Amino acid sequence: MAFCSKAASILIPMDENQQNHLKAYGITFWTLKNGQEADWLLNYRGGSFMMKYVKDIENECKIRGVSYEVIADAKVTAILNEITDPSANMDLVKLEKAPKIAVYSPKNKLPWDDAVTMVLTYAEIPYDVVYDEEVLKGELPKYDWLHLHHEDFTGQFGRFWSVYRTASWYIEDVKLQQATASKLGFKKVSQMKLAVAKGIANFCSGGGFLFAMCSGTDSFDIALAAEGVDICESMYDGDGADPQAQAKLDFSKTFAFQNFKLDPNPANYEFSNIDATPTRMLNQSNDFFTLFDFSAKWDVVPAMLTQSHDKVVKGFMGQTTAFRKELIKPDVLVMGETKTSNEARYIHGEFGKGQWTFYGGHDPEDYQHAVGDPQTDLNLHPNSAGYRLILNNVLFPAAKKKKQKT
């Protein structure tokens, strides 16, 4: 990288003046990947980024269509003075090293896409794809951040049986999952998925960052709670579910949810009552959720995860759309909610030495994404507030660790 001789910095604004918010995260990641540090200016102009001036960074901003400003040291000092003012709800977080990213996703082609892989690709942030075999071989410690693709960790194949059991993609997926389970020494797919879920939990407990959307959230917790309990009916695993399954759930093993009730009907497209989809009275015209305001100086982690140019975010549906607040554990932090329906959309917590974030819904720019629908073109949504929340989580592990104030 060629450095400019003038003392100057590059400011990447993240307010309404940014023409491509999503690719701005990619520029910041690219900067870290190339050995430079970056500053994340929490609550300053929408959560802007700043780094020492390097001609190559400026060129990348031009190539990728990211708005930027070259500012002199005097301007940098003025910004830092504004941010560090005790009365200002702002803070500076040092980003030191690009996190190594993995996406837990099947290798076979399924008739839906994944918002995280789409936005990582669009932002030009590199990632590896891992699935059951890699997790069970112990490969997760190589990574800093793991995303759970639209997934069913309960071993019920997404509960697509009722509608799609004759579809070729469903038949192929069941065969592949069963073959993998057998290859890895499991009698049932549900047993393999439980082992995978426990492996992911260990990754997080050891200090990893976990992010999940849609059914990757609640099915993960349900699988952990149901360890040693058969909750799958015969069309999924060849024998009936334990009639006492509900009473045998162990909520002490879960990340986010407690006291939930399993949906005993195997033909229903729901795993439990964690998801508010069946009873919510919202539609696209009035479905929004609000991000909480956190103290950037005192609550640094949630402040990072909620950086946005718009604190009111368009709602979007999924197999798991939103979380019933009464089923969320008391130590879990709600970062985004829809007050009118008493549901949480965006939640965060700690597990062992690691941290996790669950985000309800499937695609922030496709309100009701159905099986077989075309992939969203993010070129049409470069300023998506809903997708920004995903990318906040991607950069989160790059932050220099400092103790939370108490």
C-alpha positions, 0 to 999 in steps of 0.5 A, a space after each residue: 500500500 502506498 501512503 500519502 505524504 500529507 498527514 490526512 485521514 479518510 472519513 467514510 460517512 455512514 449517514 444519509 450522505 453515504 451512497 452505498 452503506 453496504 459496500 462501505 463495510 467492505 471497504 473497512 474490512 478490506 482496510 483491516 485485511 491489508 494490515 491497517 487499523 480503522 476507527 468506528 465512530 459510534 453514533 457519529 454521522 450514522 456510525 462512520 468509519 475513519 482510517 489513515 489516508 492511503 491512496 489504495 483505500 481512496 481508490 477502492 472507495 472510488 471503484 466500489 462507489 463508496 462515499 468518502 471524505 479526505 480530511 486533514 489532521 485538524 478536522 480529525 482532532 475536531 471530530 475526536 473532541 466532539 466524540 470524546 465530549 462526556 455529554 455526547 452519546 458517541 465513542 470511538 472503537 478501534 478495529 484492529 484485525 479482519 475477522 475470519 468468517 464462516 457461514 454454516 450452510 448446506 453444500 447442495 442447492 436449495 430453493 432459497 437464498 441467505 441474506 448473510 451470504 448475499 450481503 457478504 458477497 455484495 460487500 466483497 467480504 470473504 467467507 468460508 462455507 462449513 457444514 455438518 462435517 466440518 463442525 464435527 471435525 472440529 474446524 470452527 476454532 479456526 474462525 472468529 465469526 459464524 453465521 447459521 444459515 436458514 437451518 433446522 437443528 431439530 432434524 425435522 428438515 425444516 418442517 417442509 414435509 407437509 407441502 414439499 415432500 414430493 418436491 425433488 429438492 426436498 427428497 434430495 436434501 433428506 437423502 443427503 442429510 441421512 447419508 451424512 448422518 450415517 457416514 458420521 456414525 449417527 442413526 438419525 439426522 436429529 442426533 447429528 444436528 444435535 451434535 452440530 448444535 453442541 459443537 456450535 455452542 462450544 465454539 461460542 462458549 470458547 470465545 467465538 461470535 455467533 450470528 443467526 437469522 430466521 429458523 437458525 435461531 429458534 431451532 438451535 435453542 430447541 435442539 439444545 433444550 431437547 438433548 436426549 429427547 425425541 421430538 421428531 415424528 415418524 415422517 422425519 426419523 422413522 419413529 414417533 416423538 416422545 409423548 412426554 417431550 415437552 416436560 423433558 425440555 431443559 431450558 438451562 442449555 439454551 442461549 436465548 429462550 425459555 419456557 417455550 412450547 413445542 408445536 406437536 403437529 409435524 405438518 405445521 411450519 413452526 417448531 414452537 411458540 417462540 416465533 410470533 408469525 402465526 399470531 401477529 396482526 401486522 402487514 407490510 404497510 405497518 410492520 416496522 421495528 425500532 432499534 434501541 438507543 444505547 450509550 456508546 460510552 457505557 454500552 459499547 457492544 449493543 451500540 456497535 450492533 445497532 449503528 444505523 442511519 435509520 433507527 426505524 427498520 422495515 420488518 420482514 418475514 421468515 419461517 421465524 419472523 420475530 420472538 415472543 418477548 415473554 419467552 426470552 431469558 431475562 439476561 438477554 438484551 433486546 436491541 430491536 423490537 416491535 412494541 405494538 405486538 410485544 415482539 423482539 426482532 434483534 437480540 444479543 447475549 453472552 454464552 461462556 466467553 463468546 457472544 451471539 446475536 439472533 435476528 428474526 426474519 429471512 431477507 431484510 429487503 424481501 418482505 415475504 420471501 417464499 420458497 423458489 423466489 428469485 434472489 434479492 438484487 442488493 444493487 437496488 438496496 445499497 442503503 438498506 438499514 436492515 442489511 446494515 445490522 448484519 454487517 455490524 455483526 460482521 465487523 464486531 469481532 474486529 473491535 479491540 476488546 475493552 472492559 465494559 464499564 459497570 
